Amino acid sequence: MGQWTFSPRLEMPGSRKSKKSGKKNKHRHHGGGGSERHSEQSENGDQHEEEADATAFEQQKQNPEDEEIILEDNLPYVIKKSEVMGRYLVASRDLKAGELIMVVDPIVVGPPQGCQPLCLGCYKKLDVDENLYRCEACGWPQCGRSCPGRGKQYGHSIAECRLYEGLKPKLIQTKDLAPLYLTVVPVRCLLLQEQDPEKWRALLTMEAHNDIRRALPVIWRNNQENVVDKIRKEWGLVQYEEDLIHTICGILEVNAFEVGQEGVSIRALFPRAFYMAHDCVPNTGHTDDKNFRLRVRATTKILKGSSINLSYAYTLQGTLKRREHLKESKFFDCTCARCSDPTELGTYAGALKCPQCAGTVLSTAPLDREAEWRCVGPNCPGYAVPARSVTLLMDKIGDEVESLEDSDIPALEAFLSRYHNVLHPNHYHFLGVLHSLCQLYGKAPGFLINDMTEAQLRHKRDICRQLLKVVDILEPGYSRLRGVLLYELHAPLMILTTRGVEARTISYRDLRSRLKEVAACLEESSIILNFEPEASHEGMMGLAAKDALTRVREWQRIIVNS
């Protein structure tokens, strides 16, 4: 059968929505985002109110009396409105997995919060130490005179350039460029008032949560100093009211999606897509293309009348971290089925190991940040630990994960060994490291797929299977992550099979069974990843899966006919 080819390692896939708060874990699956309505929402931390809201939400979910907002005919969704959910999308008919729900162009795009200097036209990163090119008219740094985004609607537009022309001396004199980028997207939003009134009206339908954000001094002060005062006081653009700028900042924080291809990472606001509710087990996935057009698809079957949702948080994180992110960046307390379950739907993604009996340690009340954690092992003498201690431990281990080198297989394996008596095998810190390993094995120097030992191949196979068992629950159906994992799984299965054939250690029946499993992995992977843009890493992996599937099916045909 010869050597089996394998595509290059990918960055971690994920549903990409909005900015992330806190440190970005290099070894975790990415997702996250925001919108105005929240699955099982509560705007304060009181445990009883959260439980009441959860009960109310369950009633509202099934309530056909929710006000329905009429859009065009024949759309696969309608917008509903309720006191608990706010405005949210529900399926207007049964939707199949993989079915396209909406295709929308952005209202506005631009640099994310906390970014380093980049070109305002094409969003490529800029090296400020080199001879930095600046727009001749306004002075903003750019990649060059021939930037493909100059004068473009979703790049450095003519209207934007004209606005900054009078500020050119100030822009050129600014030494620390990074803080300037916090103002770019808010200014682009403000320009829509005159440049595109229809988009401006659509933007103002989005929730800003000003009352909540005003009560959070760090967030409000950061926007006041870095955006509002910069625009009005330093740049003299007093035609934009202070409260309006704060509202724009809130709209971006709550509703922006993370988009971009080929290494570009920016944020964007989209009409209609922002209505999708949050759930920690999403039933949709989305992609964007080189023109920033967003496509939303069902990843699982969605029944008529059911909420169409996505996750604003990292799906492979534990409940403590997800709820912390949602509270700090999206301003609500999630009480979804997963957050309410100490076992996280049986995945144990946040569970610890008991130091006394090696049993499983879980939160006694996962919706209460201060609740005690206890061992649920039947033979445990009664081990318990305060929530504060768990949080400190997770932060410490998280910092250690951050310090690991992305491509250092021995260091990643050592981390797993070091904490195997502390964390549950499916703990989210482990899941992130395992995800890195499943991509490194087969592609990293010294671990190329055709050079790996049988033990290493079985290890990669087992890692992929472990991850898939978790992902099948937390990101079920046609999710990008499942597509990538299925592709990763096929390689060790195929190599082990070819070596077994060459060594004549597997039977005819076993060979047929193994090829059937490989084909199943490739078939579903190619279906899922075919939804991705062809030029993206995942899109190229999908093409590789399709090609490999053709070869496997040919071998199956030969074996049957031999």
Secondary structure, 3 states (H helix, E strand, C coil): CCCCCCCCCCCCCCCCCCCCCCCCCCCCCCCCCCCCCCCCCCCCCCHHHHHHHHHHHHHHHCCCCCEEECCCCCCCEEEEEECCCEEEEEECCCECCCCEEEEECCCEEECCCCCCCECCCCCCECCCCCCCEECCCCCCEECCCCCCCECCCCCECHHHHHHHHCCHHHHHHCCCCHHHHHCHHHHHHHHHHHHCHHHHHHHCCCCCCHHHHHCCHHHHHHHHHHHHHHHHHHCCCCCCCHHHHHHHHHHHHHHCEEECCCCCCEEEECCCHHHCEECCCCCEEEEECCCCCEEEEECCCECCCCECEECCCCCCCCHHHHHHHHHHHHCCCCCCHHHHCCCCCCCCCCCEECCCCCCEEEECCCCCCCCCEEECCCCCCCCEECHHHHHHHHHHHHHHHHHCCCCCHHHHHHHHHHCCCCECCCCHHHHHHHHHHHHHCECCCCCEHHHCCHHHHHHHHHHHHHHHHHHHHHCCCCCHHHHHHHHHHHHHHHHHHHHHHHHCCCCHHHHHHHHHHHHHHHHHHHHHHCCCCCCCHHHHHHHHHHHHHHHHHHHHHHHHHC
